[in-house]
Amino acid sequence: MAKFLVTGGAGFIGGNFLHIMVNRYPNDQYVCIDALTYAGNMETLEPIMNKPNFKFVHEDITNREAVYKLFEEEHFDYVINFAAESHVDRSIENPEVFLKTNILGTQVLMDACRKYGIKRYHQVSTDEVYGDLPLDRPDLFFHEDTPIHTSSPYSASKASADLLVLAYHRTFHLPVTISRCSNNYGPYHFPEKLIPLMIQKALRNEKLPVYGNGLNVRDWLYVGDHCNAIDLIVRKGRDGEVYNIGGHNEKTNLEVVKTILKALGKPESLIEYVKDRPGHDLRYAMDPTKIETELGWKPEHNFDTGIVATIKWNLENQEWLKHVESGEYQNWMKRHY
Ligand SMILES: NC(=O)c1ccc[n+]([C@@H]2O[C@H](COP(=O)([O-])OP(=O)(O)OC[C@H]3O[C@@H](n4cnc5c(N)ncnc54)[C@H](O)[C@@H]3O)[C@@H](O)[C@H]2O)c1
């Protein structure tokens, strides 16, 4: 039996991770801490709230005193840090909270790991730390040793955290791993992000806003495949190592939007081109050879199957989506306590 601290589990990827792991490993204990920012949604955790191996704690990872108290009480074996401010557009509007949560929050967690001892600290990072690749060089990919080269306050904060994690390994011998994943999509995705936003707008026959010319390329990975990769790294990865995660599913934003419209039987005339995001990265593309060869990871979904599963989930979970859109999800705590 092992005890896991999972931070940011009321968010998109952390929530999917908990759904899978709490059921897959009934003998392990999972404690989730989440500050419940606008991106945290307790309705995401409802399916596992009553599981005997799951516990939720409403807390901020930057609250050192509370984090230390939790470590002292719980004796964690593993810490997996999903908690972050994660939306690039918001980081352009207001960088400060990104630096606080993404960098200082990471520091607090690792200090607690040093003080109380753990088997492994895992940092959930992103392909965005590598910056972008040119659109006319499809032969280029991000490798684990590609230099850090960030574009937005979001990616700069994630890259800073990664450097700090590696420094804690080198200086304090903290057993750490880092995963850097490409863009995720799937169930429980907050509808401010491209795929769920476009699905919702298409369902309502509203205009689908596409940045610039829509030719920016992202490498899409189904969220369950990301979660399985993290599970492998945490249990079998090597200390001090970075692992890239991606499924070679590069699509332009326009291709993604057209796929959604086609699947929902909606016309392409709903597409509306809007002013580009400042500093918009052109292309992300991951080389996942290391995790494939070293840990035997393989994604179960490609984009064609993953997008069908995602659209189906969105159609079947309109109540969850509508609660997010109306803000109703933020009343969960009031309704239950
Ligand atoms: N979404 C992607 O495509 C993607 C891809 C690669 C990596 N990542 C990384 O994966 C992680 C999770 O991303 P996501 O898309 O699930 O994000 P999300 O925004 O959906 O969820 C983040 C969660 O963290 C919580 N949180 C924020 N600040 C906190 C704080 N100070 N203390 C405690 N909890 C706090 C929020 O309430 C929310 O529940 C992030 O670290 C992100 O950088 C995301």
The ligand as an SDF file (V2000), in Angstrom:
LIG
                    3D

 44 48  0  0  0  0  0  0  0  0999 V2000
   -4.0830   20.9600  -20.2410 N   0  0  0  0  0  0  0  0  0  0  0  0
   -3.0400   20.5950  -20.9720 C   0  0  0  0  0  0  0  0  0  0  0  0
   -3.1640   20.4010  -22.1870 O   0  0  0  0  0  0  0  0  0  0  0  0
   -1.6990   20.3720  -20.3220 C   0  0  0  0  0  0  0  0  0  0  0  0
   -0.6730   19.8070  -21.0840 C   0  0  0  0  0  0  0  0  0  0  0  0
    0.5690   19.5530  -20.4710 C   0  0  0  0  0  0  0  0  0  0  0  0
    0.7450   19.8460  -19.1280 C   0  0  0  0  0  0  0  0  0  0  0  0
   -0.2740   20.4020  -18.4160 N   0  0  0  0  0  0  0  0  0  0  0  0
   -0.0480   20.6510  -16.9790 C   0  0  0  0  0  0  0  0  0  0  0  0
   -0.8820   19.7380  -16.2720 O   0  0  0  0  0  0  0  0  0  0  0  0
   -1.3070   20.3080  -15.0390 C   0  0  0  0  0  0  0  0  0  0  0  0
   -2.8140   20.2700  -14.9290 C   0  0  0  0  0  0  0  0  0  0  0  0
   -3.3660   20.9800  -16.0310 O   0  0  0  0  0  0  0  0  0  0  0  0
   -4.9450   21.1040  -16.2150 P   0  0  0  0  0  0  0  0  0  0  0  0
   -5.1950   21.3600  -17.6580 O   0  0  0  0  0  0  0  0  0  0  0  0
   -5.5920   19.9700  -15.5340 O   0  0  0  0  0  0  0  0  0  0  0  0
   -5.1890   22.4530  -15.3930 O   0  0  0  0  0  0  0  0  0  0  0  0
   -6.5470   22.9910  -14.7660 P   0  0  0  0  0  0  0  0  0  0  0  0
   -6.4380   24.4900  -14.8470 O   0  0  0  0  0  0  0  0  0  0  0  0
   -7.7250   22.3280  -15.3630 O   0  0  0  0  0  0  0  0  0  0  0  0
   -6.4820   22.5360  -13.2390 O   0  0  0  0  0  0  0  0  0  0  0  0
   -5.6070   23.1020  -12.3130 C   0  0  0  0  0  0  0  0  0  0  0  0
   -6.0860   22.7540  -10.9200 C   0  0  0  0  0  0  0  0  0  0  0  0
   -5.1380   23.2950   -9.9850 O   0  0  0  0  0  0  0  0  0  0  0  0
   -5.8630   23.9400   -8.9440 C   0  0  0  0  0  0  0  0  0  0  0  0
   -5.0100   25.0000   -8.3970 N   0  0  0  0  0  0  0  0  0  0  0  0
   -4.6380   26.1670   -8.9820 C   0  0  0  0  0  0  0  0  0  0  0  0
   -3.8860   26.8890   -8.1460 N   0  0  0  0  0  0  0  0  0  0  0  0
   -3.7440   26.1580   -7.0000 C   0  0  0  0  0  0  0  0  0  0  0  0
   -3.0750   26.3500   -5.7690 C   0  0  0  0  0  0  0  0  0  0  0  0
   -2.3720   27.4590   -5.5540 N   0  0  0  0  0  0  0  0  0  0  0  0
   -3.1440   25.3860   -4.8340 N   0  0  0  0  0  0  0  0  0  0  0  0
   -3.8510   24.2540   -5.0360 C   0  0  0  0  0  0  0  0  0  0  0  0
   -4.5370   24.0150   -6.1800 N   0  0  0  0  0  0  0  0  0  0  0  0
   -4.4810   24.9510   -7.1540 C   0  0  0  0  0  0  0  0  0  0  0  0
   -7.1100   24.4890   -9.6080 C   0  0  0  0  0  0  0  0  0  0  0  0
   -8.1380   24.7500   -8.6660 O   0  0  0  0  0  0  0  0  0  0  0  0
   -7.4580   23.3580  -10.5700 C   0  0  0  0  0  0  0  0  0  0  0  0
   -8.2620   22.3940   -9.9480 O   0  0  0  0  0  0  0  0  0  0  0  0
   -0.7330   21.7270  -15.0130 C   0  0  0  0  0  0  0  0  0  0  0  0
    0.4320   21.7120  -14.2310 O   0  0  0  0  0  0  0  0  0  0  0  0
   -0.4100   22.0240  -16.4640 C   0  0  0  0  0  0  0  0  0  0  0  0
    0.6620   22.9200  -16.5620 O   0  0  0  0  0  0  0  0  0  0  0  0
   -1.4940   20.6680  -18.9690 C   0  0  0  0  0  0  0  0  0  0  0  0
  1  2  1  0
  2  3  2  0
  2  4  1  0
  4  5  1  0
  4 44  2  0
  5  6  2  0
  6  7  1  0
  7  8  2  0
  8  9  1  0
  8 44  1  0
  9 10  1  0
  9 42  1  0
 10 11  1  0
 11 12  1  0
 11 40  1  0
 12 13  1  0
 13 14  1  0
 14 15  2  0
 14 16  1  0
 14 17  1  0
 17 18  1  0
 18 19  2  0
 18 20  1  0
 18 21  1  0
 21 22  1  0
 22 23  1  0
 23 24  1  0
 23 38  1  0
 24 25  1  0
 25 26  1  0
 25 36  1  0
 26 27  1  0
 26 35  1  0
 27 28  2  0
 28 29  1  0
 29 30  1  0
 29 35  2  0
 30 31  1  0
 30 32  2  0
 32 33  1  0
 33 34  2  0
 34 35  1  0
 36 37  1  0
 36 38  1  0
 38 39  1  0
 40 41  1  0
 40 42  1  0
 42 43  1  0
M  CHG  2   8   1  16  -1
M  END
$$$$
